[in-house]
Amino acid sequence: NTRSKTLFDAAQQVIPGGVNSPARAFGPVGGDPLFIVKGEGARIVDADGKSYIDFVGSWGPLILGHAHPEIVAAVNAVVAEGTSFGAPTEIEVKMAQLVTEIVPSVEMVRMVNSGTEATMSAIRLARGHTGRDKIVKFEGCWHGHADSFLIQAGSSALTMGAPSSPGVTPGTAADSITVPFNDLEAVEKAVVENRDKIAAVIVEPVAGNMGVIPPAPDFLQGLRDVTAEMGIVLIFDEVITGFRVSPGGAQELYGVTPDLTTLGKIIGGGLPVGAFGGKREIMSDISPLGKMVSQAGTLSGNPLAMTAGYETLKRLQVPGVYDALEAKAQALETALGLKYQANRVGSIMTLFFTEAPVTSFEAANACDQDLFARYFREMVNRGIYLAPSQFEAAFVSLAHSDADIDATIKANYEALKACIN
């Protein structure tokens, strides 16, 4: 990877760590990151001309595959008319209408530019709506890099956390309560001990940032029940699961409707985007309405991202699309999970290097990360591109052919054999 190494050496001189997002660094797996120059369908090509079957898919948005010709054509047509205006456009309205039709909880939606913006804004809205300060979040769930979310758990499940990043104030940490994922009893205890102080409970309904971990039976419904009883805003962070695990996201799949939902990735079709939406009563508190909870963004709802997202969502409404995704993902899960733990929901999955069930951050953290690092390198050497971390998801796209799945299964067998022997 001569060219990638040259580019990485240059990048480290002008970009912190040589990457513009830590998830792109190869620190957990060793070596230097690959620089990508092209994507088409299910494949990407690096700066040295090597081709890989891609299961990162820009971290989830590319459910139709790279450079889908109809999406590219639609975006090119918009570019010719102008990239953004800082003024309302028709495609924003069409996109909002489509999202409210598909996602069960969303009666009104506000577009933003990233998942972090969406979750940050949803938390602010929940606080403004309820007049309360504290939030409950879960170990291992990632909601972006806003200060409120960069809090690690304390010495017990309900201890007020400490900042997990320099630059986050103790005051911010004091307003965030961290409890174990899939532990409804811990949530109920936190709510009782902080009665009338909690504005929101925010959760990835299917965890995707400590690896894929499904909710335990009745966990999501339990969150719905306790938050409704206590007047707490329940927020589902569906930046990853939205339009991935079912057309209407995890809330449709599990039949639990939150008060607010955050979205991203697929609704931008590969371009930077985010959104938050929910009950009309709550969303009407956002500026310029109601309580005037502040939220703004110059490029929010820009025509490029809205067009790519709209064209993507339209194609996901075609009958049989999710059946096809399920078949591809199921075939891969069955082959990958013969020895180690393969967790999958819809078209997202993680192969955990442990033989024990993985249902929590603690269980995920107990996996053999050194073995994963060796496995990752063996897979890359065989032309399979995975996320460079044990704690991330693999994303199956409609562009993955049966031949791609078969080649990945073969590479997996060879890679595991090389790692274990």
ROVEX-78762 format. One record per residue (C-alpha): residue number from 1; x, y, z. Coordinates in nm, 3 decimals, always signed. Layout:
! residues N
NODE    n       c1       c2       c3
NODE  NUM        X        Y        Z
...
//
This chain:
! residues 421
NODE    n       c1       c2       c3
NODE    1   +0.000   +0.000   +0.000
NODE    2   +0.274   +0.241   -0.102
NODE    3   +0.051   +0.526   -0.217
NODE    4   -0.179   +0.502   +0.088
NODE    5   +0.124   +0.514   +0.318
NODE    6   +0.262   +0.819   +0.136
NODE    7   -0.072   +0.996   +0.168
NODE    8   -0.102   +0.902   +0.535
NODE    9   +0.246   +1.035   +0.610
NODE   10   +0.148   +1.364   +0.447
NODE   11   -0.187   +1.373   +0.625
NODE   12   -0.027   +1.339   +0.967
NODE   13   +0.158   +1.665   +0.912
NODE   14   -0.159   +1.869   +0.861
NODE   15   -0.451   +1.665   +1.005
NODE   16   -0.452   +1.551   +1.371
NODE   17   -0.372   +1.181   +1.365
NODE   18   -0.385   +1.192   +0.988
NODE   19   -0.764   +1.135   +0.983
NODE   20   -1.072   +1.357   +1.003
NODE   21   -1.258   +1.107   +1.220
NODE   22   -1.096   +0.868   +1.471
NODE   23   -1.305   +0.578   +1.338
NODE   24   -1.091   +0.585   +1.023
NODE   25   -0.767   +0.527   +1.212
NODE   26   -0.619   +0.178   +1.208
NODE   27   -0.484   +0.200   +1.563
NODE   28   -0.695   -0.089   +1.701
NODE   29   -0.591   -0.324   +1.418
NODE   30   -0.238   -0.202   +1.341
NODE   31   -0.093   -0.055   +1.027
NODE   32   -0.194   +0.253   +0.832
NODE   33   -0.540   +0.336   +0.693
NODE   34   -0.619   +0.274   +0.330
NODE   35   -0.690   +0.584   +0.121
NODE   36   -0.987   +0.528   -0.106
NODE   37   -1.017   +0.682   -0.451
NODE   38   -1.329   +0.520   -0.595
NODE   39   -1.641   +0.325   -0.511
NODE   40   -1.879   +0.140   -0.739
NODE   41   -2.154   -0.096   -0.634
NODE   42   -2.027   -0.315   -0.351
NODE   43   -1.660   -0.239   -0.416
NODE   44   -1.406   +0.029   -0.333
NODE   45   -1.063   +0.089   -0.481
NODE   46   -0.768   +0.223   -0.282
NODE   47   -0.496   +0.464   -0.388
NODE   48   -0.277   +0.174   -0.498
NODE   49   -0.545   +0.037   -0.731
NODE   50   -0.649   -0.256   -0.510
NODE   51   -1.019   -0.351   -0.510
NODE   52   -1.213   -0.462   -0.202
NODE   53   -1.564   -0.588   -0.130
NODE   54   -1.682   -0.316   +0.107
NODE   55   -1.884   -0.379   +0.423
NODE   56   -1.833   -0.031   +0.569
NODE   57   -2.041   +0.150   +0.308
NODE   58   -1.941   +0.493   +0.438
NODE   59   -2.049   +0.364   +0.783
NODE   60   -2.399   +0.273   +0.674
NODE   61   -2.551   +0.527   +0.434
NODE   62   -2.481   +0.340   +0.112
NODE   63   -2.758   +0.083   +0.135
NODE   64   -2.788   +0.095   -0.246
NODE   65   -2.412   +0.065   -0.294
NODE   66   -2.148   +0.312   -0.408
NODE   67   -2.217   +0.556   -0.690
NODE   68   -2.565   +0.428   -0.768
NODE   69   -2.612   +0.564   -1.121
NODE   70   -2.962   +0.707   -1.062
NODE   71   -2.856   +0.880   -0.739
NODE   72   -2.547   +1.023   -0.909
NODE   73   -2.758   +1.151   -1.200
NODE   74   -3.008   +1.315   -0.968
NODE   75   -2.737   +1.489   -0.765
NODE   76   -2.555   +1.604   -1.081
NODE   77   -2.876   +1.762   -1.205
NODE   78   -2.912   +1.956   -0.878
NODE   79   -2.547   +2.066   -0.878
NODE   80   -2.601   +2.226   -1.216
NODE   81   -2.870   +2.448   -1.062
NODE   82   -2.671   +2.545   -0.750
NODE   83   -2.536   +2.371   -0.441
NODE   84   -2.721   +2.560   -0.166
NODE   85   -2.919   +2.878   -0.116
NODE   86   -2.973   +2.931   +0.257
NODE   87   -3.341   +2.953   +0.168
NODE   88   -3.628   +2.702   +0.156
NODE   89   -3.649   +2.460   -0.139
NODE   90   -3.919   +2.220   -0.256
NODE   91   -3.704   +1.910   -0.204
NODE   92   -3.689   +1.984   +0.172
NODE   93   -4.067   +1.965   +0.189
NODE   94   -4.083   +1.646   -0.016
NODE   95   -3.814   +1.486   +0.200
NODE   96   -3.990   +1.583   +0.524
NODE   97   -4.320   +1.449   +0.394
NODE   98   -4.158   +1.119   +0.298
NODE   99   -3.989   +1.078   +0.638
NODE  100   -4.313   +1.147   +0.825
NODE  101   -4.489   +0.887   +0.610
NODE  102   -4.230   +0.617   +0.678
NODE  103   -4.113   +0.662   +1.040
NODE  104   -4.391   +0.586   +1.294
NODE  105   -4.294   +0.843   +1.560
NODE  106   -4.226   +1.138   +1.330
NODE  107   -4.508   +1.390   +1.285
NODE  108   -4.270   +1.681   +1.221
NODE  109   -3.900   +1.676   +1.132
NODE  110   -3.612   +1.925   +1.127
NODE  111   -3.316   +1.860   +0.897
NODE  112   -2.957   +1.914   +1.017
NODE  113   -2.612   +1.823   +0.885
NODE  114   -2.492   +1.531   +1.099
NODE  115   -2.600   +1.269   +1.348
NODE  116   -2.425   +1.461   +1.626
NODE  117   -2.627   +1.772   +1.541
NODE  118   -2.945   +1.565   +1.548
NODE  119   -2.886   +1.408   +1.889
NODE  120   -2.753   +1.731   +2.042
NODE  121   -3.062   +1.918   +1.920
NODE  122   -3.300   +1.646   +2.037
NODE  123   -3.155   +1.660   +2.387
NODE  124   -3.182   +2.039   +2.396
NODE  125   -3.542   +2.018   +2.276
NODE  126   -3.628   +1.760   +2.543
NODE  127   -3.479   +1.983   +2.811
NODE  128   -3.663   +2.288   +2.681
NODE  129   -3.990   +2.098   +2.654
NODE  130   -3.979   +1.945   +3.003
NODE  131   -3.794   +2.218   +3.192
NODE  132   -3.561   +1.952   +3.334
NODE  133   -3.182   +1.916   +3.306
NODE  134   -3.069   +1.555   +3.337
NODE  135   -3.052   +1.282   +3.075
NODE  136   -3.011   +0.906   +3.094
NODE  137   -2.782   +0.737   +2.841
NODE  138   -2.641   +0.386   +2.810
NODE  139   -2.295   +0.233   +2.829
NODE  140   -2.160   +0.161   +2.484
NODE  141   -2.423   +0.359   +2.294
NODE  142   -2.274   +0.636   +2.081
NODE  143   -2.474   +0.948   +2.009
NODE  144   -2.203   +1.163   +1.856
NODE  145   -1.949   +1.392   +2.014
NODE  146   -2.166   +1.656   +2.183
NODE  147   -2.053   +1.725   +2.540
NODE  148   -2.359   +1.563   +2.701
NODE  149   -2.271   +1.225   +2.550
NODE  150   -1.898   +1.214   +2.629
NODE  151   -1.956   +1.087   +2.980
NODE  152   -1.828   +0.760   +3.116
NODE  153   -2.011   +0.559   +3.379
NODE  154   -1.915   +0.605   +3.744
NODE  155   -1.813   +0.339   +3.994
NODE  156   -2.164   +0.196   +4.001
NODE  157   -2.434   +0.187   +3.738
NODE  158   -2.608   +0.495   +3.876
NODE  159   -2.313   +0.705   +3.985
NODE  160   -2.299   +1.040   +3.811
NODE  161   -2.038   +1.005   +3.542
NODE  162   -1.710   +1.179   +3.482
NODE  163   -1.604   +1.339   +3.154
NODE  164   -1.447   +1.088   +2.916
NODE  165   -1.287   +1.366   +2.709
NODE  166   -1.087   +1.674   +2.806
NODE  167   -1.294   +1.982   +2.739
NODE  168   -1.616   +1.843   +2.887
NODE  169   -1.702   +2.024   +3.208
NODE  170   -1.791   +1.852   +3.538
NODE  171   -2.119   +2.044   +3.529
NODE  172   -2.214   +1.880   +3.201
NODE  173   -2.114   +1.542   +3.339
NODE  174   -2.333   +1.593   +3.645
NODE  175   -2.639   +1.618   +3.421
NODE  176   -2.572   +1.285   +3.245
NODE  177   -2.657   +0.952   +3.407
NODE  178   -2.506   +0.641   +3.245
NODE  179   -2.660   +0.297   +3.297
NODE  180   -2.592   -0.046   +3.139
NODE  181   -2.760   -0.123   +2.807
NODE  182   -3.040   -0.381   +2.832
NODE  183   -3.070   -0.323   +3.210
NODE  184   -3.424   -0.197   +3.265
NODE  185   -3.394   -0.227   +3.643
NODE  186   -3.103   +0.019   +3.642
NODE  187   -3.310   +0.265   +3.440
NODE  188   -3.604   +0.239   +3.676
NODE  189   -3.375   +0.299   +3.975
NODE  190   -3.216   +0.602   +3.808
NODE  191   -3.557   +0.750   +3.735
NODE  192   -3.678   +0.700   +4.091
NODE  193   -3.361   +0.849   +4.244
NODE  194   -3.385   +1.151   +4.012
NODE  195   -3.761   +1.202   +4.016
NODE  196   -3.876   +1.511   +3.824
NODE  197   -3.516   +1.589   +3.718
NODE  198   -3.477   +1.376   +3.404
NODE  199   -3.565   +1.537   +3.072
NODE  200   -3.485   +1.247   +2.840
NODE  201   -3.375   +0.889   +2.805
NODE  202   -3.175   +0.845   +2.484
NODE  203   -3.089   +0.502   +2.345
NODE  204   -2.979   +0.326   +2.031
NODE  205   -3.273   +0.081   +2.006
NODE  206   -3.026   -0.160   +1.849
NODE  207   -2.677   -0.076   +1.971
NODE  208   -2.443   -0.028   +1.677
NODE  209   -2.139   +0.141   +1.823
NODE  210   -2.018   -0.128   +2.060
NODE  211   -2.081   -0.375   +1.786
NODE  212   -2.435   -0.478   +1.702
NODE  213   -2.631   -0.569   +2.016
NODE  214   -3.009   -0.619   +1.992
NODE  215   -3.241   -0.504   +2.270
NODE  216   -3.338   -0.765   +2.526
NODE  217   -3.701   -0.879   +2.515
NODE  218   -3.928   -0.607   +2.661
NODE  219   -3.634   -0.367   +2.712
NODE  220   -3.760   -0.105   +2.468
NODE  221   -4.122   -0.142   +2.581
NODE  222   -4.002   -0.110   +2.940
NODE  223   -3.827   +0.217   +2.854
NODE  224   -4.147   +0.338   +2.686
NODE  225   -4.354   +0.253   +2.994
NODE  226   -4.128   +0.414   +3.255
NODE  227   -4.068   +0.732   +3.055
NODE  228   -4.437   +0.777   +2.980
NODE  229   -4.524   +0.732   +3.347
NODE  230   -4.265   +0.989   +3.459
NODE  231   -4.317   +1.249   +3.186
NODE  232   -3.971   +1.185   +3.038
NODE  233   -3.901   +1.227   +2.667
NODE  234   -3.793   +0.895   +2.512
NODE  235   -3.545   +0.943   +2.226
NODE  236   -3.451   +0.666   +1.986
NODE  237   -3.120   +0.734   +1.814
NODE  238   -3.185   +0.567   +1.480
NODE  239   -2.894   +0.725   +1.294
NODE  240   -2.771   +0.371   +1.221
NODE  241   -3.092   +0.167   +1.241
NODE  242   -3.318   +0.410   +1.056
NODE  243   -3.426   +0.252   +0.723
NODE  244   -3.168   -0.023   +0.787
NODE  245   -3.340   -0.282   +1.005
NODE  246   -3.683   -0.218   +0.852
NODE  247   -3.840   +0.061   +0.644
NODE  248   -3.949   +0.246   +0.957
NODE  249   -3.641   +0.161   +1.161
NODE  250   -3.612   -0.026   +1.489
NODE  251   -3.928   +0.139   +1.624
NODE  252   -4.129   -0.028   +1.348
NODE  253   -3.944   -0.358   +1.384
NODE  254   -4.004   -0.381   +1.761
NODE  255   -4.337   -0.198   +1.773
NODE  256   -4.229   +0.068   +2.023
NODE  257   -4.286   +0.436   +1.941
NODE  258   -4.056   +0.695   +2.103
NODE  259   -4.134   +1.065   +2.150
NODE  260   -3.839   +1.182   +1.939
NODE  261   -3.623   +1.008   +1.679
NODE  262   -3.283   +1.106   +1.544
NODE  263   -3.184   +1.006   +1.193
NODE  264   -2.885   +1.032   +0.961
NODE  265   -2.676   +0.834   +0.715
NODE  266   -2.930   +0.679   +0.473
NODE  267   -3.146   +0.993   +0.459
NODE  268   -2.850   +1.169   +0.296
NODE  269   -2.775   +0.895   +0.047
NODE  270   -2.403   +0.926   +0.125
NODE  271   -2.394   +1.305   +0.169
NODE  272   -2.363   +1.476   +0.511
NODE  273   -2.704   +1.490   +0.678
NODE  274   -2.897   +1.439   +0.997
NODE  275   -3.252   +1.493   +1.120
NODE  276   -3.457   +1.485   +1.436
NODE  277   -3.832   +1.457   +1.457
NODE  278   -4.122   +1.332   +1.660
NODE  279   -4.446   +1.438   +1.819
NODE  280   -4.591   +1.761   +1.686
NODE  281   -4.645   +1.884   +2.042
NODE  282   -4.273   +1.857   +2.119
NODE  283   -4.137   +1.967   +1.782
NODE  284   -4.352   +2.281   +1.799
NODE  285   -4.124   +2.409   +2.076
NODE  286   -3.838   +2.454   +1.827
NODE  287   -3.756   +2.806   +1.708
NODE  288   -3.933   +2.990   +1.547
NODE  289   -4.230   +2.830   +1.724
NODE  290   -4.348   +2.770   +2.079
NODE  291   -4.081   +2.796   +2.347
NODE  292   -3.825   +2.900   +2.085
NODE  293   -3.575   +2.625   +2.166
NODE  294   -3.275   +2.730   +1.958
NODE  295   -3.158   +2.522   +1.663
NODE  296   -3.020   +2.649   +1.335
NODE  297   -2.791   +2.551   +1.048
NODE  298   -2.693   +2.741   +0.735
NODE  299   -2.663   +2.429   +0.519
NODE  300   -2.943   +2.230   +0.683
NODE  301   -3.171   +2.074   +0.424
NODE  302   -2.934   +2.159   +0.141
NODE  303   -3.054   +2.045   -0.202
NODE  304   -2.771   +1.798   -0.263
NODE  305   -2.822   +1.592   +0.053
NODE  306   -3.201   +1.615   +0.030
NODE  307   -3.200   +1.493   -0.329
NODE  308   -2.964   +1.202   -0.261
NODE  309   -3.164   +1.102   +0.045
NODE  310   -3.502   +1.137   -0.122
NODE  311   -3.397   +0.931   -0.422
NODE  312   -3.254   +0.664   -0.189
NODE  313   -3.566   +0.641   +0.027
NODE  314   -3.791   +0.615   -0.278
NODE  315   -3.598   +0.313   -0.399
NODE  316   -3.623   +0.149   -0.058
NODE  317   -4.003   +0.157   -0.083
NODE  318   -4.000   -0.089   -0.374
NODE  319   -4.163   -0.419   -0.268
NODE  320   -3.913   -0.695   -0.195
NODE  321   -3.616   -0.469   -0.119
NODE  322   -3.593   -0.558   +0.248
NODE  323   -3.652   -0.928   +0.177
NODE  324   -3.351   -0.919   -0.055
NODE  325   -3.138   -0.744   +0.208
NODE  326   -3.245   -0.993   +0.472
NODE  327   -3.150   -1.290   +0.253
NODE  328   -2.801   -1.152   +0.185
NODE  329   -2.739   -1.065   +0.548
NODE  330   -2.874   -1.395   +0.679
NODE  331   -2.648   -1.594   +0.450
NODE  332   -2.348   -1.400   +0.573
NODE  333   -2.448   -1.431   +0.940
NODE  334   -2.496   -1.807   +0.914
NODE  335   -2.150   -1.860   +0.769
NODE  336   -1.966   -1.612   +0.992
NODE  337   -2.119   -1.726   +1.319
NODE  338   -2.008   -2.090   +1.320
NODE  339   -1.750   -2.054   +1.598
NODE  340   -1.776   -1.700   +1.732
NODE  341   -2.072   -1.483   +1.822
NODE  342   -2.242   -1.319   +1.522
NODE  343   -2.501   -1.057   +1.621
NODE  344   -2.729   -0.930   +1.347
NODE  345   -3.041   -0.720   +1.310
NODE  346   -3.153   -0.660   +0.952
NODE  347   -2.860   -0.561   +0.733
NODE  348   -2.619   -0.471   +1.017
NODE  349   -2.405   -0.725   +1.199
NODE  350   -2.091   -0.779   +1.406
NODE  351   -1.874   -1.087   +1.443
NODE  352   -1.761   -1.079   +1.808
NODE  353   -1.452   -1.281   +1.892
NODE  354   -1.605   -1.464   +2.185
NODE  355   -1.816   -1.776   +2.214
NODE  356   -2.037   -1.621   +2.484
NODE  357   -2.352   -1.421   +2.404
NODE  358   -2.289   -1.047   +2.371
NODE  359   -2.576   -0.848   +2.522
NODE  360   -2.398   -0.556   +2.690
NODE  361   -2.097   -0.327   +2.670
NODE  362   -1.925   -0.535   +2.937
NODE  363   -1.968   -0.850   +2.730
NODE  364   -1.850   -0.675   +2.412
NODE  365   -1.545   -0.541   +2.591
NODE  366   -1.448   -0.894   +2.696
NODE  367   -1.398   -1.005   +2.334
NODE  368   -1.055   -1.099   +2.202
NODE  369   -0.952   -0.773   +2.036
NODE  370   -0.607   -0.900   +1.941
NODE  371   -0.767   -1.187   +1.752
NODE  372   -1.000   -0.944   +1.578
NODE  373   -0.702   -0.732   +1.471
NODE  374   -0.535   -1.036   +1.311
NODE  375   -0.864   -1.134   +1.149
NODE  376   -0.912   -0.782   +1.010
NODE  377   -0.570   -0.784   +0.846
NODE  378   -0.627   -1.131   +0.701
NODE  379   -0.960   -1.019   +0.554
NODE  380   -0.810   -0.703   +0.402
NODE  381   -0.536   -0.914   +0.247
NODE  382   -0.811   -1.123   +0.087
NODE  383   -0.992   -0.821   -0.053
NODE  384   -1.262   -0.777   +0.213
NODE  385   -1.288   -0.430   +0.371
NODE  386   -1.435   -0.422   +0.722
NODE  387   -1.448   -0.153   +0.988
NODE  388   -1.109   -0.140   +1.167
NODE  389   -1.256   -0.207   +1.513
NODE  390   -1.416   -0.496   +1.699
NODE  391   -1.681   -0.251   +1.818
NODE  392   -1.834   -0.150   +1.485
NODE  393   -2.096   -0.291   +1.251
NODE  394   -2.067   -0.444   +0.907
NODE  395   -2.327   -0.313   +0.661
NODE  396   -2.477   -0.527   +0.387
NODE  397   -2.604   -0.339   +0.082
NODE  398   -2.834   -0.421   -0.204
NODE  399   -2.528   -0.398   -0.429
NODE  400   -2.366   -0.704   -0.268
NODE  401   -2.414   -0.988   -0.515
NODE  402   -2.439   -1.357   -0.434
NODE  403   -2.083   -1.385   -0.566
NODE  404   -1.971   -1.111   -0.325
NODE  405   -2.131   -1.293   -0.032
NODE  406   -1.975   -1.624   -0.139
NODE  407   -1.632   -1.462   -0.175
NODE  408   -1.666   -1.306   +0.171
NODE  409   -1.764   -1.639   +0.326
NODE  410   -1.463   -1.806   +0.164
NODE  411   -1.231   -1.528   +0.283
NODE  412   -1.377   -1.552   +0.634
NODE  413   -1.302   -1.925   +0.649
NODE  414   -0.946   -1.875   +0.529
NODE  415   -0.886   -1.576   +0.758
NODE  416   -1.010   -1.760   +1.067
NODE  417   -0.797   -2.061   +0.979
NODE  418   -0.490   -1.840   +0.942
NODE  419   -0.560   -1.661   +1.272
NODE  420   -0.632   -1.964   +1.483
NODE  421   -0.353   -2.192   +1.354
//
